[in-house]
């Protein structure tokens, strides 16, 4: 036997599920079965209460899709109102000759108190309310719904493509992407449904006019022919009942029309409608001119001074109070010189941002949303592109102003270390010297912060002249973003940790669960996987094909038990992947090789100090760096990709030696190059160095 609480939950769920079918059946019954006047009174009051509740929910929704059930609610509310109209028409025509209370107290109250018992006044009031509802509110809301539905449906493919792009870039999880797709689909369905639901309100208004005419004509005919009433008495009685019935129905219809208009005209905001309007009207700059103009009107001859001047005074008092509030807010958020009562938290000591850009106050406009925030848009594009290229999600970049910096200065920080500093001028353009400039442009001569090229900051009006002279011209946001891009690529290994390794393994489990099971927790823990990935990233090897890397790690688990040999063994198995990052598949690999004598010298040095980070003598190291730099200079100048090729024994040590001086020069071993890959040897380094080294010995 099921527990009592479980049974209660099941009964509660069943009861909730039966409410809507029961209400639908009740609406149909009201149209067919005669009901007493007390039921009509309850139905009319419930109809007004439901309409008020719908209006309040619509006004408090922060965005339209928060009330996604509104089109269906509008349908059932309209059906309820029409069923009450049918039931009240039956009562009015059957028992209207008995007096104004025959159709219930609600209709009587609207017929006597609201319109003062004057049927002509009631008729005009009803027509005015109907015109406002049908011509103004319903027609406008229907047009807004139609346009919103069209634009939402047109934008649907673009939104779905953006979600797919963010998912592929790793900027959101599959669960987040699924939720976002559901939100976009719900938004499209909502506006499409609202486009059709607005027709319910329009049809209801037309039906109200027809029911009013039927009640008046039918009542007069039945009153005079069936009940022997005088024409004047029949007209007075049935017209008042018909108008009261029409107004009872028209009031909730007007409330629902206002709710529909409020929903479709909303702009998405974290605030509800009241908060949104209050925040936008609560500015002193808007009320000061109002007070001045109202005061001027109040002083004109013939104006109602006792009404206009108090209104001007009220606007002035409101403007003053808002001004005081604004000043108090500024004082509250201003930085205080001392804070003796502030309790120091751990969050005050540690900066959680792995990437940050600190800017001087002159660069704040680059991140201002009102100006389009061009720097933020470029940073987002960089994160998306680098996440695809590197194979893991690049952390978010925090941008903040720093008063300690010069006005036009910026600072790049990666993993707590400053990796770049320079200046940018938001209103100017940086003209990069391509090396073939005949007519230099006038400007502020600098070095390009990313590549160290000669450059000139030129004014906006000189941009076309710089382009015509052969310069490559970029704006300030592009300069900062490009500098950040290079810093992220160079420091990718510092951004990768155990958490990122776990996410790579989790992604691997979805596509290759058995491979992931064979990788971790045995024979490799997350720390070992993270260490190997950092080593690959430090040498420019991306992780986007982590499946191949994981397979290579498993293959090498029995061959290499320590980190350094493991990295070299994995590199040899993914050599084709490494080479593809340097040159395309069909192109030969330009290579700088070492003289056999120098290779032998390096091997001897490594045998002497196998565990040393830099086993080469300082003098020899200096000569190797200089010689490789000289050999690489023509290739760098012509923007050609190349690699330094050496023996597997010396590869890691030579790579660590060259990396600080030639950070973008890959160092490969012979075993990392596929047999099918052609190699074009462009330079051989080592004969003079070898001779000098032997002479020194």
Buried (B, 14 or more C-beta within 10 A) or exposed (E): EEEEEEEEEEEEEEEEEEEEEEEEEEBEEBBEEEBEBEBBBBBBEEBBEBBBBBBEBBBEBBBBBBBBEBBEBBBBBBBBBBBBBBBBBBBBBBBBBEEBBBBBBBBBBBBBEBBEEBBEEBBEBBEEBBEBBBEEBBBBBBEBBBEBBEEBBEBBEEBBEEBEEBBEBBBBBEEEBEEBBEEBEEBBBBBBBBBBBBEBBBEBBEBBBEBBEBBBEBBBEBBBEEBEBEEEEBBBBBBBBBBBBBBBBBBBBBBBBBBBBBBBBBEEEEEBBEEBEEEEEBBBEBBBEBBBEBBEBBEEEEEEEEEBBEBBBBBBEBBBEBBEEBEEEEEEEEEEEEEEEEEEEEEEEEEEBBBBBBBBBBBBBBBEEEEEBBBBBBBBEBBBEBBBBBBBBBBBBBBEEBEEBEEBBBBBBBBEEEBBBBBBBBEBBBBBBEEEBEEBBEBEEBEBBBEEBBBBBBBEEBBEBBBEBBBBBBBBBBBBBBBBBBBBBBBBBBBBBEEBBBBBBEBBBEEBEEBBEBBBEEBBEBEBBBBBBBBBBBBBBBBBBBBBBBBBBBEBBEEBEEEEEBBBBBBBBBBBBBBBEBBEEEEEBBBBBBBEBBBBBBBEBBEEEEEEEEBBEEEBBEBBBEBBBEBBEEBBEEEEBBBBBBBBBBBBBBBBBBBEBBEEBBBBBBBBBBEEBEBEEBBBBBBEBBEEBEEEE
